[in-house]
């Protein structure tokens, strides 16, 4: 089931050598462990960027999360959950 969102989330990520690697995120009081990053793209927003990540959790649910450089914050943009 596809669901468009736009909610703030907490993300555990590694910022190293100019790259971002999300490891897990907390959404609606639940922690999701990221199994793999399927895609990453950036979109310029003024002088900053939004970094989008297509990710899959351990239950094979797909999520798109986004890091906003200007606000140093994360959002969940959409999800596709099996079942």
C-alpha positions in Angstrom: 0.0 0.0 0.0 1.4 3.4 -1.1 1.2 6.3 1.3 2.4 9.9 0.7 3.7 11.5 3.8 5.7 14.5 4.8 6.4 14.0 8.5 9.5 14.7 10.6 11.5 11.7 11.7 14.6 11.0 13.7 17.4 9.3 11.8 20.6 7.7 12.9 23.1 8.4 10.1 26.8 8.5 9.4 28.2 11.7 7.8 31.6 10.9 6.5 33.8 12.1 3.6 31.0 14.2 2.1 28.6 11.3 2.1 25.5 10.5 4.1 24.6 6.9 5.1 21.3 6.4 7.0 21.3 3.4 9.3 17.9 3.5 11.0 15.0 5.9 11.7 12.3 6.5 14.2 8.8 7.2 13.0 5.6 7.1 15.1 7.4 5.7 18.1 8.8 2.7 16.1 12.5 2.2 15.1 13.1 0.9 11.6 16.5 -0.7 10.8 17.6 0.1 7.2 18.6 -3.1 5.4 19.7 -1.3 2.2 19.7 2.0 0.4 18.2 1.5 -3.1 18.8 5.0 -4.4 20.1 8.4 -3.5 19.6 11.7 -5.3 20.0 15.4 -4.4 17.8 18.3 -5.3 19.0 21.9 -5.0 16.8 24.2 -2.9 18.3 27.7 -3.0 21.9 27.4 -1.9 21.3 24.2 0.0 20.3 20.6 -1.1 17.7 18.1 -0.1 19.2 14.6 -0.1 16.6 11.9 -0.9 17.1 8.2 -0.1 15.1 5.2 -1.3 15.5 2.7 1.5 14.2 -0.8 2.5 13.8 -2.0 6.0 14.3 -5.6 7.3 10.6 -6.4 6.5 11.1 -5.4 2.8 9.0 -2.2 3.2 10.1 0.7 1.0 10.5 4.3 2.3 11.7 7.5 0.8 13.4 9.7 3.4 14.9 13.1 2.9 17.7 15.2 4.6 17.3 19.0 4.5 20.8 20.6 4.6 19.4 24.0 5.6 17.4 22.9 8.6 19.6 19.8 9.4 16.4 17.8 9.7 14.9 14.6 8.2 11.5 13.9 6.8 9.7 10.7 5.6 8.2 11.5 2.2 6.5 8.3 1.2 6.2 4.6 2.0 5.2 1.4 0.4 4.3 -1.4 2.8 3.6 -5.0 1.9 0.3 -6.5 3.1 
